[in-house]
Amino acid sequence: MKAESLVVFPRTLKKRIGVKKLRDQARVPAVIYGSKTEPQNLEVEKKDIMGLYSRSASDILLVELTVGEGGGDAKRLAILQELQHHPLSGEILHVDLREVAPDEEVEISVSIEPEGDAEGVKSGGVLDQSLQKVRLRGIVTALPEIITADVSALKEGDSIHIKDLVVPEGVKIMADGSLTVFSVTTPMEEEPEKPAEGEEGAMAEPEVIREKKPQAEE
């Protein structure tokens, strides 16, 4: 995983009113924490965060932080762990950063994506993806942003399992190797529904309408 550059700043505005002023300045509150460091409140330009995600294929990013404005311009390596969004507007509300060392082993969840057009799909089959993400463990700089699997050779009835996925050396997949990731299946033909008795089109016995006999005059 390649580290992207990101400039952050020590945060001085706190509490609700301070956070509101921060967002009015197009900045987002953030926090950095790690196993060997105390949590620190930061702030970051909203456009910088949005730019990182627009260029990335992964939800989890490795960033090299430059702490400016009184932070001593220190370089710190961190995983951009989570973005908190407003439930209605989708606006970024908060950024969580997890500080790591370049040689530190971590676990992250990585997306799995198919590559190529399966032979079985060309002949009428359907490509089914059973797992969207998988958990990986390894040195942070060796972890991939995503895992791709070549599905072009799959015919109907063929599958790709966890054990078939290719990851960089030193990276371990934390899942059962027998689990299916991709498979090509034959689409089931839908049988026409039989109309229930009494419904329109059902083969019901015709109702016999008998002519009412006139009553005799008393």
TORPA-4810 file (N, C-alpha, C, O; in nm, 3 decimals):
<nodes>
NODE_1_0.085_-0.120_0.000_0.000_0.000_0.000_0.088_0.124_0.000_0.171_0.142_0.089_M
NODE_2_0.070_0.207_-0.097_0.151_0.328_-0.109_0.094_0.439_-0.022_-0.027_0.461_-0.019_K
NODE_3_0.183_0.508_0.050_0.139_0.617_0.137_0.116_0.744_0.056_0.200_0.784_-0.024_A
NODE_4_0.001_0.806_0.079_-0.032_0.934_0.016_-0.001_1.048_0.113_-0.017_1.032_0.234_E
NODE_5_0.044_1.161_0.060_0.079_1.275_0.145_-0.047_1.350_0.189_-0.140_1.368_0.110_S
NODE_6_-0.049_1.391_0.314_-0.163_1.466_0.367_-0.112_1.564_0.472_-0.039_1.526_0.564_L
NODE_7_-0.151_1.690_0.459_-0.114_1.793_0.557_-0.228_1.807_0.657_-0.344_1.824_0.620_V
NODE_8_-0.193_1.799_0.785_-0.290_1.818_0.893_-0.239_1.927_0.985_-0.123_1.968_0.978_V
NODE_9_-0.329_1.975_1.075_-0.293_2.084_1.165_-0.341_2.053_1.305_-0.446_1.991_1.321_F
NODE_10_-0.266_2.095_1.408_-0.315_2.078_1.545_-0.447_2.155_1.563_-0.461_2.267_1.515_P
NODE_11_-0.541_2.092_1.632_-0.673_2.155_1.649_-0.679_2.230_1.781_-0.651_2.174_1.888_R
NODE_12_-0.717_2.358_1.772_-0.732_2.441_1.891_-0.878_2.468_1.923_-0.915_2.485_2.040_T
NODE_13_-0.962_2.472_1.821_-1.105_2.494_1.842_-1.171_2.363_1.883_-1.164_2.264_1.811_L
NODE_14_-1.235_2.363_1.999_-1.296_2.242_2.050_-1.443_2.266_2.085_-1.496_2.375_2.064_K
NODE_15_-1.504_2.166_2.138_-1.645_2.166_2.172_-1.730_2.192_2.048_-1.677_2.204_1.937_K
NODE_16_-1.862_2.199_2.067_-1.952_2.207_1.952_-1.935_2.337_1.874_-1.933_2.336_1.751_R
NODE_17_-1.924_2.448_1.945_-1.915_2.576_1.875_-1.783_2.586_1.798_-1.778_2.644_1.689_I
NODE_18_-1.676_2.529_1.855_-1.547_2.531_1.788_-1.548_2.446_1.662_-1.491_2.484_1.559_G
NODE_19_-1.614_2.329_1.670_-1.623_2.241_1.554_-1.704_2.307_1.443_-1.671_2.293_1.326_V
NODE_20_-1.809_2.380_1.481_-1.891_2.450_1.380_-1.806_2.555_1.308_-1.813_2.567_1.186_K
NODE_21_-1.726_2.632_1.383_-1.640_2.732_1.321_-1.539_2.665_1.227_-1.507_2.718_1.120_K
NODE_22_-1.491_2.549_1.270_-1.394_2.475_1.190_-1.454_2.436_1.055_-1.391_2.453_0.951_L
NODE_23_-1.576_2.384_1.059_-1.641_2.342_0.934_-1.676_2.461_0.847_-1.678_2.450_0.724_R
NODE_24_-1.705_2.575_0.909_-1.731_2.696_0.831_-1.606_2.739_0.754_-1.617_2.808_0.653_D
NODE_25_-1.488_2.697_0.802_-1.362_2.728_0.734_-1.321_2.619_0.636_-1.207_2.616_0.589_Q
NODE_26_-1.415_2.529_0.604_-1.391_2.418_0.510_-1.284_2.323_0.561_-1.209_2.264_0.483_A
NODE_27_-1.277_2.310_0.694_-1.187_2.212_0.755_-1.269_2.109_0.831_-1.383_2.134_0.869_R
NODE_28_-1.210_1.993_0.854_-1.280_1.883_0.919_-1.202_1.843_1.044_-1.079_1.828_1.039_V
NODE_29_-1.270_1.824_1.157_-1.200_1.778_1.277_-1.152_1.634_1.258_-1.216_1.553_1.192_P
NODE_30_-1.037_1.605_1.319_-0.978_1.471_1.307_-0.911_1.435_1.438_-0.888_1.520_1.524_A
NODE_31_-0.881_1.307_1.453_-0.806_1.260_1.569_-0.709_1.152_1.522_-0.742_1.072_1.435_V
NODE_32_-0.588_1.152_1.579_-0.490_1.048_1.550_-0.458_0.975_1.680_-0.439_1.038_1.784_I
NODE_33_-0.454_0.844_1.674_-0.425_0.763_1.792_-0.342_0.643_1.749_-0.340_0.608_1.631_Y
NODE_34_-0.274_0.581_1.844_-0.192_0.464_1.815_-0.161_0.389_1.943_-0.188_0.437_2.053_G
NODE_35_-0.103_0.272_1.926_-0.073_0.189_2.043_0.039_0.247_2.128_0.050_0.216_2.247_S
NODE_36_0.124_0.333_2.068_0.238_0.386_2.141_0.233_0.538_2.158_0.327_0.597_2.210_K
NODE_37_0.125_0.601_2.114_0.114_0.747_2.123_-0.019_0.787_2.184_-0.119_0.715_2.173_T
NODE_38_-0.019_0.903_2.248_-0.142_0.958_2.303_-0.228_1.016_2.191_-0.174_1.069_2.093_E
NODE_39_-0.361_1.007_2.203_-0.448_1.068_2.100_-0.423_1.218_2.089_-0.397_1.285_2.189_P
NODE_40_-0.432_1.269_1.967_-0.413_1.412_1.943_-0.522_1.462_1.851_-0.552_1.400_1.749_Q
NODE_41_-0.583_1.575_1.888_-0.686_1.636_1.805_-0.622_1.715_1.691_-0.530_1.794_1.712_N
NODE_42_-0.672_1.692_1.571_-0.620_1.757_1.451_-0.733_1.817_1.371_-0.850_1.799_1.403_L
NODE_43_-0.696_1.889_1.266_-0.793_1.934_1.167_-0.729_1.921_1.030_-0.607_1.927_1.016_E
NODE_44_-0.813_1.905_0.927_-0.762_1.883_0.792_-0.854_1.952_0.692_-0.974_1.963_0.714_V
NODE_45_-0.796_1.996_0.583_-0.876_2.060_0.477_-0.971_1.957_0.416_-0.929_1.846_0.381_E
NODE_46_-1.096_1.993_0.405_-1.195_1.900_0.350_-1.162_1.860_0.206_-1.179_1.745_0.168_K
NODE_47_-1.114_1.956_0.128_-1.082_1.927_-0.013_-0.968_1.826_-0.025_-0.963_1.748_-0.121_K
NODE_48_-0.875_1.827_0.073_-0.763_1.733_0.069_-0.811_1.589_0.094_-0.766_1.496_0.027_D
NODE_49_-0.902_1.573_0.189_-0.957_1.440_0.219_-1.038_1.389_0.100_-1.024_1.273_0.060_I
NODE_50_-1.122_1.475_0.044_-1.204_1.435_-0.070_-1.117_1.400_-0.190_-1.149_1.309_-0.267_M
NODE_51_-1.006_1.473_-0.207_-0.915_1.445_-0.317_-0.848_1.309_-0.304_-0.829_1.239_-0.403_G
NODE_52_-0.811_1.273_-0.181_-0.749_1.142_-0.157_-0.843_1.029_-0.196_-0.803_0.934_-0.264_L
NODE_53_-0.968_1.040_-0.154_-1.064_0.933_-0.182_-1.103_0.928_-0.329_-1.135_0.821_-0.381_Y
NODE_54_-1.102_1.040_-0.396_-1.137_1.039_-0.538_-1.030_0.971_-0.622_-1.059_0.920_-0.731_S
NODE_55_-0.906_0.968_-0.572_-0.796_0.906_-0.646_-0.771_0.762_-0.604_-0.693_0.691_-0.667_R
NODE_56_-0.838_0.718_-0.498_-0.808_0.586_-0.443_-0.913_0.483_-0.483_-1.030_0.515_-0.501_S
NODE_57_-0.867_0.357_-0.496_-0.958_0.247_-0.526_-1.004_0.177_-0.399_-1.085_0.085_-0.405_A
NODE_58_-0.952_0.220_-0.284_-0.982_0.154_-0.158_-1.049_0.249_-0.060_-1.035_0.371_-0.071_S
NODE_59_-1.123_0.191_0.036_-1.185_0.271_0.142_-1.085_0.304_0.252_-1.101_0.403_0.324_D
NODE_60_-0.980_0.221_0.266_-0.879_0.241_0.370_-0.750_0.288_0.304_-0.699_0.224_0.212_I
NODE_61_-0.698_0.400_0.352_-0.581_0.461_0.290_-0.466_0.470_0.389_-0.487_0.488_0.509_L
NODE_62_-0.344_0.458_0.336_-0.224_0.483_0.414_-0.175_0.623_0.379_-0.156_0.655_0.262_L
NODE_63_-0.155_0.706_0.480_-0.117_0.845_0.456_0.008_0.880_0.535_0.027_0.835_0.648_V
NODE_64_0.093_0.963_0.473_0.208_1.020_0.543_0.170_1.163_0.580_0.154_1.249_0.494_E
NODE_65_0.157_1.186_0.710_0.108_1.314_0.758_0.221_1.414_0.779_0.327_1.380_0.832_L
NODE_66_0.197_1.536_0.735_0.282_1.648_0.771_0.201_1.736_0.863_0.098_1.791_0.824_T
NODE_67_0.248_1.749_0.987_0.174_1.828_1.086_0.228_1.970_1.082_0.342_1.995_1.122_V
NODE_68_0.146_2.064_1.035_0.189_2.203_1.019_0.135_2.293_1.128_0.068_2.248_1.220_G
NODE_69_0.164_2.424_1.115_0.117_2.529_1.205_0.144_2.495_1.351_0.050_2.476_1.429_E
NODE_70_0.268_2.489_1.388_0.304_2.466_1.528_0.323_2.320_1.562_0.357_2.288_1.675_G
NODE_71_0.301_2.232_1.466_0.318_2.089_1.494_0.460_2.042_1.468_0.489_1.923_1.481_G
NODE_72_0.548_2.134_1.430_0.687_2.097_1.409_0.713_2.031_1.275_0.820_1.976_1.253_G
NODE_73_0.614_2.036_1.184_0.627_1.972_1.052_0.672_1.826_1.063_0.748_1.778_0.979_D
NODE_74_0.626_1.758_1.166_0.665_1.617_1.189_0.595_1.527_1.090_0.478_1.548_1.056_A
NODE_75_0.669_1.424_1.043_0.612_1.324_0.952_0.559_1.207_1.035_0.631_1.153_1.119_K
NODE_76_0.435_1.169_1.012_0.376_1.058_1.086_0.299_0.970_0.987_0.225_1.020_0.902_R
NODE_77_0.317_0.839_0.999_0.250_0.745_0.910_0.122_0.697_0.978_0.124_0.662_1.096_L
NODE_78_0.012_0.696_0.903_-0.116_0.658_0.964_-0.208_0.594_0.860_-0.196_0.619_0.740_A
NODE_79_-0.297_0.512_0.910_-0.404_0.458_0.828_-0.526_0.546_0.846_-0.569_0.574_0.958_I
NODE_80_-0.582_0.590_0.734_-0.705_0.667_0.739_-0.818_0.566_0.765_-0.873_0.506_0.673_L
NODE_81_-0.848_0.550_0.894_-0.929_0.439_0.940_-1.077_0.455_0.910_-1.143_0.360_0.866_Q
NODE_82_-1.129_0.574_0.933_-1.274_0.592_0.917_-1.310_0.736_0.889_-1.249_0.829_0.943_E
NODE_83_-1.409_0.754_0.803_-1.471_0.885_0.781_-1.613_0.880_0.833_-1.688_0.788_0.801_L
NODE_84_-1.650_0.977_0.914_-1.788_0.987_0.961_-1.861_1.089_0.874_-1.815_1.202_0.856_Q
NODE_85_-1.977_1.045_0.821_-2.054_1.131_0.730_-2.187_1.170_0.794_-2.240_1.098_0.879_H
NODE_86_-2.239_1.285_0.752_-2.373_1.326_0.793_-2.474_1.231_0.728_-2.464_1.206_0.608_H
NODE_87_-2.570_1.178_0.805_-2.661_1.077_0.749_-2.749_1.127_0.635_-2.795_1.047_0.553_P
NODE_88_-2.773_1.256_0.627_-2.861_1.310_0.521_-2.781_1.376_0.408_-2.803_1.345_0.291_L
NODE_89_-2.691_1.465_0.444_-2.619_1.541_0.341_-2.498_1.466_0.287_-2.451_1.495_0.177_S
NODE_90_-2.447_1.368_0.364_-2.328_1.298_0.321_-2.199_1.375_0.346_-2.091_1.328_0.311_G
NODE_91_-2.209_1.494_0.407_-2.091_1.577_0.436_-1.998_1.506_0.533_-2.044_1.440_0.627_E
NODE_92_-1.867_1.520_0.512_-1.769_1.460_0.603_-1.769_1.536_0.735_-1.752_1.658_0.737_I
NODE_93_-1.790_1.463_0.846_-1.798_1.525_0.978_-1.672_1.506_1.061_-1.636_1.593_1.141_L
NODE_94_-1.605_1.392_1.044_-1.490_1.362_1.130_-1.401_1.258_1.062_-1.449_1.174_0.985_H
NODE_95_-1.271_1.266_1.092_-1.173_1.174_1.034_-1.099_1.104_1.146_-1.049_1.169_1.238_V
NODE_96_-1.091_0.971_1.140_-1.015_0.892_1.237_-0.887_0.842_1.171_-0.891_0.779_1.065_D
NODE_97_-0.773_0.870_1.234_-0.643_0.829_1.183_-0.576_0.737_1.286_-0.570_0.769_1.404_L
NODE_98_-0.525_0.623_1.240_-0.456_0.528_1.327_-0.308_0.530_1.295_-0.268_0.487_1.186_R
NODE_99_-0.225_0.578_1.386_-0.081_0.589_1.361_-0.017_0.450_1.362_-0.047_0.367_1.448_E
NODE_100_0.072_0.427_1.267_0.142_0.298_1.255_0.289_0.324_1.225_0.327_0.432_1.180_V
NODE_101_0.372_0.221_1.251_0.513_0.225_1.212_0.529_0.158_1.077_0.450_0.070_1.043_A
NODE_102_0.630_0.197_0.997_0.647_0.137_0.863_0.662_-0.013_0.865_0.625_-0.080_0.768_P
NODE_103_0.717_-0.070_0.975_0.739_-0.214_0.982_0.636_-0.284_1.072_0.656_-0.398_1.113_D
NODE_104_0.527_-0.215_1.101_0.425_-0.270_1.191_0.326_-0.359_1.115_0.284_-0.327_1.004_E
NODE_105_0.290_-0.473_1.177_0.189_-0.561_1.120_0.051_-0.514_1.166_0.029_-0.489_1.284_E
NODE_106_-0.040_-0.503_1.071_-0.177_-0.462_1.103_-0.275_-0.552_1.030_-0.238_-0.625_0.937_V
NODE_107_-0.401_-0.545_1.073_-0.509_-0.616_1.003_-0.607_-0.514_0.947_-0.649_-0.422_1.017_E
NODE_108_-0.642_-0.531_0.820_-0.742_-0.444_0.757_-0.833_-0.529_0.669_-0.796_-0.639_0.628_I
NODE_109_-0.951_-0.477_0.640_-1.042_-0.541_0.545_-1.024_-0.478_0.408_-1.027_-0.356_0.394_S
NODE_110_-1.007_-0.563_0.307_-0.980_-0.516_0.170_-1.086_-0.570_0.076_-1.130_-0.684_0.089_V
NODE_111_-1.128_-0.488_-0.018_-1.229_-0.528_-0.116_-1.171_-0.626_-0.218_-1.053_-0.619_-0.252_S
NODE_112_-1.257_-0.717_-0.265_-1.219_-0.811_-0.371_-1.296_-0.773_-0.497_-1.417_-0.753_-0.492_I
NODE_113_-1.226_-0.763_-0.609_-1.291_-0.724_-0.734_-1.257_-0.823_-0.845_-1.144_-0.871_-0.854_E
NODE_114_-1.355_-0.855_-0.932_-1.328_-0.945_-1.045_-1.255_-0.873_-1.157_-1.269_-0.752_-1.174_P
NODE_115_-1.177_-0.949_-1.233_-1.105_-0.893_-1.347_-1.127_-0.984_-1.468_-1.106_-1.105_-1.459_E
NODE_116_-1.168_-0.925_-1.580_-1.192_-1.004_-1.701_-1.337_-1.045_-1.714_-1.418_-1.024_-1.624_G
NODE_117_-1.369_-1.105_-1.829_-1.505_-1.153_-1.857_-1.505_-1.306_-1.857_-1.435_-1.369_-1.936_D
NODE_118_-1.583_-1.364_-1.768_-1.585_-1.509_-1.753_-1.643_-1.577_-1.877_-1.741_-1.530_-1.935_A
NODE_119_-1.581_-1.688_-1.917_-1.630_-1.764_-2.033_-1.773_-1.810_-2.010_-1.856_-1.808_-2.102_E
NODE_120_-1.801_-1.852_-1.888_-1.936_-1.902_-1.858_-2.043_-1.796_-1.870_-2.158_-1.826_-1.902_G
NODE_121_-2.007_-1.672_-1.845_-2.102_-1.562_-1.859_-2.133_-1.537_-2.007_-2.246_-1.506_-2.043_V
NODE_122_-2.030_-1.551_-2.092_-2.050_-1.531_-2.235_-2.146_-1.635_-2.293_-2.214_-1.609_-2.392_K
NODE_123_-2.150_-1.754_-2.231_-2.238_-1.860_-2.281_-2.373_-1.864_-2.208_-2.449_-1.959_-2.223_S
NODE_124_-2.400_-1.759_-2.131_-2.532_-1.749_-2.070_-2.536_-1.766_-1.920_-2.643_-1.757_-1.861_G
NODE_125_-2.420_-1.791_-1.856_-2.417_-1.808_-1.711_-2.416_-1.674_-1.638_-2.417_-1.567_-1.700_G
NODE_126_-2.414_-1.683_-1.506_-2.416_-1.563_-1.421_-2.297_-1.569_-1.325_-2.276_-1.670_-1.260_V
NODE_127_-2.219_-1.459_-1.317_-2.107_-1.452_-1.223_-2.160_-1.410_-1.087_-2.217_-1.302_-1.072_L
NODE_128_-2.140_-1.496_-0.989_-2.189_-1.469_-0.854_-2.069_-1.441_-0.763_-1.974_-1.518_-0.761_D
NODE_129_-2.074_-1.329_-0.689_-1.968_-1.296_-0.594_-2.020_-1.316_-0.453_-2.109_-1.243_-0.407_Q
NODE_130_-1.964_-1.415_-0.383_-2.012_-1.450_-0.250_-1.948_-1.366_-0.140_-2.010_-1.341_-0.037_S
NODE_131_-1.822_-1.321_-0.162_-1.751_-1.239_-0.064_-1.710_-1.106_-0.127_-1.649_-1.104_-0.234_L
NODE_132_-1.745_-0.996_-0.061_-1.710_-0.864_-0.113_-1.577_-0.815_-0.055_-1.504_-0.740_-0.121_Q
NODE_133_-1.546_-0.856_0.068_-1.423_-0.812_0.134_-1.360_-0.930_0.207_-1.426_-1.029_0.237_K
NODE_134_-1.230_-0.917_0.237_-1.159_-1.019_0.314_-1.061_-0.947_0.405_-1.009_-0.841_0.371_V
NODE_135_-1.035_-1.006_0.521_-0.943_-0.945_0.617_-0.801_-0.994_0.589_-0.778_-1.113_0.570_R
NODE_136_-0.706_-0.898_0.586_-0.565_-0.928_0.560_-0.480_-0.887_0.680_-0.515_-0.795_0.754_L
NODE_137_-0.368_-0.958_0.696_-0.271_-0.920_0.798_-0.132_-0.917_0.735_-0.094_-1.007_0.660_R
NODE_138_-0.055_-0.811_0.766_0.079_-0.801_0.712_0.141_-0.667_0.745_0.079_-0.582_0.808_G
NODE_139_0.266_-0.649_0.701_0.333_-0.519_0.717_0.252_-0.414_0.643_0.212_-0.434_0.528_I
NODE_140_0.230_-0.302_0.708_0.136_-0.203_0.655_0.172_-0.158_0.514_0.083_-0.137_0.431_V
NODE_141_0.301_-0.144_0.486_0.341_-0.097_0.353_0.329_-0.206_0.246_0.336_-0.176_0.127_T
NODE_142_0.312_-0.333_0.288_0.300_-0.443_0.192_0.155_-0.477_0.159_0.128_-0.549_0.063_A
NODE_143_0.062_-0.425_0.237_-0.079_-0.459_0.216_-0.132_-0.394_0.089_-0.102_-0.278_0.062_L
NODE_144_-0.210_-0.468_0.009_-0.268_-0.410_-0.113_-0.391_-0.326_-0.083_-0.458_-0.347_0.019_P
NODE_145_-0.421_-0.232_-0.170_-0.542_-0.152_-0.152_-0.666_-0.235_-0.183_-0.767_-0.224_-0.114_E
NODE_146_-0.658_-0.319_-0.286_-0.767_-0.411_-0.322_-0.705_-0.542_-0.368_-0.586_-0.549_-0.397_I
NODE_147_-0.786_-0.648_-0.374_-0.744_-0.775_-0.430_-0.825_-0.798_-0.557_-0.948_-0.788_-0.556_I
NODE_148_-0.757_-0.828_-0.666_-0.826_-0.859_-0.791_-0.811_-1.008_-0.821_-0.707_-1.068_-0.793_T
NODE_149_-0.915_-1.067_-0.877_-0.913_-1.208_-0.914_-0.953_-1.221_-1.061_-1.057_-1.170_-1.102_A
NODE_150_-0.870_-1.290_-1.140_-0.897_-1.310_-1.282_-1.005_-1.418_-1.298_-0.982_-1.535_-1.267_D
NODE_151_-1.123_-1.377_-1.345_-1.235_-1.470_-1.359_-1.257_-1.512_-1.503_-1.354_-1.582_-1.532_V
NODE_152_-1.168_-1.471_-1.596_-1.194_-1.492_-1.739_-1.201_-1.639_-1.778_-1.268_-1.673_-1.875_S
NODE_153_-1.133_-1.729_-1.702_-1.132_-1.871_-1.740_-1.248_-1.949_-1.679_-1.263_-2.068_-1.707_A
NODE_154_-1.328_-1.885_-1.598_-1.437_-1.958_-1.530_-1.547_-1.997_-1.627_-1.600_-1.914_-1.701_L
NODE_155_-1.581_-2.126_-1.626_-1.695_-2.176_-1.702_-1.809_-2.204_-1.605_-1.792_-2.193_-1.484_K
NODE_156_-1.924_-2.238_-1.659_-2.039_-2.266_-1.573_-2.005_-2.382_-1.479_-1.961_-2.488_-1.523_E
NODE_157_-2.025_-2.359_-1.350_-1.993_-2.460_-1.250_-1.857_-2.440_-1.186_-1.827_-2.504_-1.085_G
NODE_158_-1.771_-2.353_-1.243_-1.638_-2.328_-1.187_-1.646_-2.224_-1.075_-1.738_-2.142_-1.070_D
NODE_159_-1.545_-2.228_-0.986_-1.541_-2.135_-0.873_-1.399_-2.089_-0.845_-1.302_-2.156_-0.882_S
NODE_160_-1.387_-1.975_-0.778_-1.260_-1.927_-0.723_-1.279_-1.919_-0.572_-1.377_-1.861_-0.524_I
NODE_161_-1.183_-1.976_-0.497_-1.192_-1.978_-0.351_-1.087_-1.886_-0.290_-1.000_-1.834_-0.359_H
NODE_162_-1.098_-1.867_-0.159_-1.002_-1.782_-0.088_-0.859_-1.827_-0.115_-0.771_-1.744_-0.137_I
NODE_163_-0.835_-1.959_-0.114_-0.699_-2.011_-0.134_-0.644_-1.980_-0.273_-0.523_-1.989_-0.295_K
NODE_164_-0.730_-1.942_-0.367_-0.686_-1.910_-0.504_-0.646_-1.764_-0.520_-0.588_-1.727_-0.622_D
NODE_165_-0.677_-1.681_-0.421_-0.647_-1.538_-0.433_-0.496_-1.515_-0.419_-0.429_-1.582_-0.340_L
NODE_166_-0.445_-1.420_-0.495_-0.302_-1.388_-0.493_-0.282_-1.258_-0.415_-0.341_-1.155_-0.447_V
NODE_167_-0.197_-1.265_-0.311_-0.165_-1.147_-0.230_-0.013_-1.131_-0.226_0.059_-1.227_-0.250_V
NODE_168_0.037_-1.011_-0.194_0.182_-0.990_-0.189_0.249_-1.081_-0.085_0.186_-1.127_0.010_P
NODE_169_0.378_-1.104_-0.106_0.455_-1.186_-0.013_0.454_-1.123_0.127_0.471_-1.002_0.142_E
NODE_170_0.434_-1.207_0.227_0.430_-1.158_0.365_0.292_-1.117_0.412_0.274_-1.084_0.528_G
NODE_171_0.194_-1.120_0.321_0.056_-1.085_0.356_-0.026_-1.213_0.370_-0.019_-1.301_0.284_V
NODE_172_-0.102_-1.222_0.477_-0.181_-1.342_0.504_-0.330_-1.309_0.500_-0.374_-1.207_0.553_K
NODE_173_-0.407_-1.396_0.436_-0.552_-1.380_0.433_-0.612_-1.447_0.556_-0.591_-1.566_0.578_I
NODE_174_-0.684_-1.371_0.636_-0.739_-1.420_0.762_-0.880_-1.476_0.740_-0.977_-1.427_0.797_M
NODE_175_-0.889_-1.580_0.657_-1.018_-1.643_0.628_-0.996_-1.787_0.585_-0.886_-1.823_0.541_A
NODE_176_-1.099_-1.868_0.596_-1.094_-2.009_0.555_-1.069_-2.018_0.406_-1.142_-1.959_0.326_D
NODE_177_-0.964_-2.093_0.367_-0.925_-2.103_0.227_-1.029_-2.170_0.139_-1.025_-2.154_0.017_G
NODE_178_-1.123_-2.246_0.199_-1.223_-2.317_0.119_-1.345_-2.231_0.086_-1.432_-2.273_0.010_S
NODE_179_-1.352_-2.111_0.142_-1.467_-2.025_0.115_-1.470_-1.982_-0.031_-1.366_-1.947_-0.088_L
NODE_180_-1.587_-1.984_-0.091_-1.603_-1.943_-0.230_-1.612_-1.792_-0.242_-1.683_-1.726_-0.166_T
NODE_181_-1.537_-1.737_-0.337_-1.541_-1.593_-0.363_-1.623_-1.564_-0.489_-1.716_-1.483_-0.486_V
NODE_182_-1.588_-1.631_-0.600_-1.660_-1.614_-0.727_-1.703_-1.751_-0.779_-1.632_-1.850_-0.760_F
NODE_183_-1.816_-1.755_-0.845_-1.860_-1.877_-0.913_-1.950_-1.838_-1.030_-2.015_-1.733_-1.029_S
NODE_184_-1.951_-1.924_-1.132_-2.040_-1.902_-1.246_-2.152_-2.005_-1.237_-2.127_-2.126_-1.239_V
NODE_185_-2.272_-1.957_-1.229_-2.388_-2.045_-1.213_-2.479_-2.035_-1.334_-2.476_-1.938_-1.410_T
NODE_186_-2.562_-2.140_-1.351_-2.660_-2.142_-1.459_-2.787_-2.076_-1.410_-2.840_-2.115_-1.306_T
NODE_187_-2.838_-1.977_-1.482_-2.961_-1.911_-1.435_-3.078_-2.008_-1.439_-3.094_-2.085_-1.534_P
NODE_188_-3.159_-2.004_-1.336_-3.276_-2.092_-1.328_-3.389_-2.036_-1.414_-3.418_-1.917_-1.411_M
NODE_189_-3.452_-2.125_-1.490_-3.566_-2.082_-1.571_-3.688_-2.075_-1.482_-3.720_-2.167_-1.407_E
NODE_190_-3.755_-1.964_-1.494_-3.875_-1.945_-1.412_-3.993_-2.018_-1.474_-4.023_-2.000_-1.592_E
NODE_191_-4.060_-2.101_-1.392_-4.178_-2.171_-1.439_-4.299_-2.078_-1.427_-4.313_-2.005_-1.329_E
NODE_192_-4.386_-2.081_-1.528_-4.504_-1.996_-1.519_-4.590_-2.037_-1.400_-4.612_-2.156_-1.376_P
NODE_193_-4.637_-1.940_-1.328_-4.719_-1.969_-1.211_-4.856_-2.021_-1.254_-4.920_-1.969_-1.345_E
NODE_194_-4.898_-2.125_-1.184_-5.030_-2.178_-1.211_-5.133_-2.095_-1.136_-5.118_-2.070_-1.016_K
NODE_195_-5.238_-2.052_-1.206_-5.339_-1.971_-1.137_-5.411_-2.053_-1.032_-5.446_-2.169_-1.054_P
NODE_196_-5.433_-1.992_-0.919_-5.505_-2.062_-0.812_-5.651_-2.079_-0.849_-5.706_-2.005_-0.931_A
NODE_197_-5.712_-2.177_-0.786_-5.853_-2.205_-0.816_-5.938_-2.085_-0.780_-5.930_-2.030_-0.671_E
NODE_198_-6.020_-2.046_-0.875_-6.107_-1.932_-0.853_-6.051_-1.803_-0.908_-6.126_-1.706_-0.925_G
NODE_199_-5.917_-1.799_-0.938_-5.859_-1.678_-0.996_-5.889_-1.672_-1.145_-5.928_-1.771_-1.206_E
NODE_200_-5.870_-1.554_-1.201_-5.896_-1.535_-1.343_-5.805_-1.625_-1.424_-5.685_-1.627_-1.398_E
NODE_201_-5.857_-1.697_-1.518_-5.777_-1.785_-1.601_-5.770_-1.926_-1.546_-5.718_-2.014_-1.614_G
NODE_202_-5.821_-1.951_-1.424_-5.816_-2.084_-1.367_-5.918_-2.173_-1.436_-6.023_-2.125_-1.480_A
NODE_203_-5.890_-2.301_-1.445_-5.980_-2.398_-1.506_-6.084_-2.440_-1.402_-6.077_-2.550_-1.347_M
NODE_204_-6.177_-2.355_-1.377_-6.281_-2.385_-1.281_-6.406_-2.433_-1.355_-6.427_-2.400_-1.472_A
NODE_205_-6.486_-2.510_-1.285_-6.609_-2.560_-1.348_-6.703_-2.443_-1.372_-6.718_-2.357_-1.286_E
NODE_206_-6.768_-2.439_-1.491_-6.858_-2.328_-1.520_-6.980_-2.332_-1.429_-7.034_-2.439_-1.398_P
NODE_207_-7.020_-2.215_-1.387_-7.137_-2.208_-1.300_-7.262_-2.225_-1.386_-7.277_-2.158_-1.488_E
NODE_208_-7.353_-2.315_-1.344_-7.478_-2.340_-1.417_-7.584_-2.245_-1.364_-7.618_-2.248_-1.246_V
NODE_209_-7.634_-2.164_-1.452_-7.740_-2.069_-1.413_-7.873_-2.128_-1.455_-7.900_-2.147_-1.574_I
NODE_210_-7.951_-2.156_-1.358_-8.083_-2.215_-1.386_-8.189_-2.105_-1.387_-8.187_-2.013_-1.306_R
NODE_211_-8.281_-2.118_-1.484_-8.391_-2.019_-1.494_-8.487_-2.041_-1.380_-8.530_-2.154_-1.354_E
NODE_212_-8.520_-1.935_-1.313_-8.612_-1.943_-1.200_-8.754_-1.962_-1.250_-8.803_-1.885_-1.333_K
NODE_213_-8.820_-2.064_-1.197_-8.958_-2.092_-1.241_-9.050_-1.991_-1.177_-9.036_-1.955_-1.060_K
NODE_214_-9.150_-1.943_-1.260_-9.247_-1.849_-1.201_-9.335_-1.919_-1.101_-9.379_-2.032_-1.124_P
NODE_215_-9.363_-1.853_-0.990_-9.450_-1.913_-0.890_-9.595_-1.904_-0.933_-9.639_-1.808_-0.997_Q
NODE_216_-9.666_-2.007_-0.898_-9.810_-2.012_-0.934_-9.884_-1.906_-0.857_-9.853_-1.876_-0.742_A
NODE_217_-9.984_-1.848_-0.924_-10.063_-1.747_-0.854_-10.151_-1.814_-0.751_-10.212_-1.917_-0.777_E
NODE_218_-10.157_-1.753_-0.633_-10.240_-1.809_-0.529_-10.386_-1.777_-0.558_-10.475_-1.815_-0.482_E
</nodes>
